[in-house]
Amino acid sequence: MKTAHLLLLACLVAIPTTARGQVEESAVTVARVSSDVAGASLDKVQRWLHEVALKKIEPDTGLYHPDGNFNYQDAWADCYPFLCWAAWATDQEALNGPIRRALHAEIEHCPDGYFADPRNAFGGSEYVKDGLVAIVEVTGKDEWFDRMREIEDAIWSNPSAETPYGRIPSTNIEINGEQLQILARLYTMTGEEKYLTWAERLADYYLLKGDFVPSRLRDHGCEIIGGLGLLLGVESEHRPEKAKIYGPHIRRMCDEILKRGINEDGIMYNTIDNPRSGLSDGWGYDYVGFLCYDLATGQSVYRPHIERTLRNLSKPLYKDYRWEGSSIDGFADSIEGGIYCLNRLPVPEGLAWVNQEVAANVAYASDPDRLWGTMKLQSNGVRTVIMHALMRTRGCLARPWKQGLKLGACQTDDGLIVFMRAATDWKGRLVLDIPRHREYIGLKNDWPRMNTMPEWFTVEPDQQYTVTSGSLKKTYSGKQLHEGLPVELKGGEEVILRIVRK
């Protein structure tokens, strides 16, 4: 089996356990290669955290000022969440120290009633959807969740736009797309009917007229597609009669987008009916809503089309394609959306494209000393690097992270192979992921959605797992594996762990 093919398998495809010896050898090779990729990325993320980002927390106020300004729609929506992600992945002490205190400072400096003012609905919605939601997806019901809920309640305390279906905070399609994504999560996290009722008010406003198709298929417009898709998924679980009403309208919207808004390879244009508008770096974000439709209806309407699109990424056109000129943000957003799709549809050509684009245009793999800035476009690059690194570790984290550590993993059809190596002595914990969609967000199904950290290999807290390393074999619960498997490495030592559900 060629190394290039192994690299593809490392990303998403579970290797079958037939011909076990040969397959296990291949899986170890995949995990080892992935450890080099993920290790280098997480090293760089940790350096960025300490050498660049944490220095932007003001010592007097405690506020995070990534570009020298304080605002909700940029600094706290697009920069602060990935400061949190960087610390969550590489330095828990920083997360629970100055970064958590920055949240406290933001709350302290926010004027009373700020988000109840309709003029501030945009900043509040951006902060919650792009910022707090992303944090909550990896931390659960912590203080960031409390802030998310508080701001949403304030936004909906004084909705300013009258519609036939009730008052809503805005008629701006970006705000409302964000709100759909936020409210669907708040409903499943709290069980409070008001959040689903507000979400339905928005969906009714767009869908029940019967001819809704968004004109903008990139950011600042595409949020509505993913929002309606996620709501359809949640409705199919909790209010199936409403899902039956929305389903045909969402299918018509998706069909029209495919008819009028894509190129021959399936990549979206920036604007529907306008090929000259350029290709949208939000194409993968849009397809998240299409995937939700298929899963919610139990059909395979759009899956074949999306798989074909992912295969087409192997064409020369998409190598180093400048989605937004030279901006890292265009690369980062396009890759992020691609990862969302590949998390469900592991198309080898798409996986190879993601690896190439991350290395060349986001992680700057050829230049180990090149770190990112902290303004929002650079912060989005950090986000995508972390997301890609965890794709290569299958969601595993090593805590505490130490420079020179290598961590990679490969799934087989009965478990996980983990490879670790340390440049110098290391003692810590290998943390495995859990079904966060259920445990943190309250979703019965892991619906494709924006502003999340995708799940790869997860352990069930109440299940038992066998962990084998060499001749040593021990049983742990999923809860114990999520809390962290103790591991000790000597400098230069390699450890291979086999984790199998009993």
Buried (B, 14 or more C-beta within 10 A) or exposed (E): EEEEBBBBBBBBBBBEBEEEEEBBEBBBBBBBBBBBBBBBBBBBBBBBBBEBBBEBBEEEBBBBBBBEEBEBBBBBBBBBBBBBBBBBBBBBEBBEEBBBBBBEBBEEEBEEEBBBBBEBBBBBBBBBBBBBBBBBBBBBBBEBBBBBBBBBBBBBEBBEBEBEBBEBBBEBBBBBBBBBBBBBBBBBBBEEEBBBEBBBBBBBBBBEEEEBBBBBBBBEBBBBBBBBBBBBBBBBBBBEEBBEBBBEBBBBBBEBBBEBBBBEBBBBBBBBEEEEBBBBBBBBBBBBBBBBBBBBBEEEEBBEBBBEBBBBBBEEEBEEBEBBEEBBBBBBBBBBBBBBBBBBBBBBBBBBBBBBBBBBBBBBBEEEEEBBBBBBBBBBBBBBBBBBBBBBBBBBBBBBBBBEBBBBBBBBEEBBBBBBBBBEEBEBBBBBBBBBBBBBBBBEBBBBBBBBBBBBBBBBBEEEBBBBBEEEEEEBBBEBBBEBBEBEBEEEEBBBBBBBEE
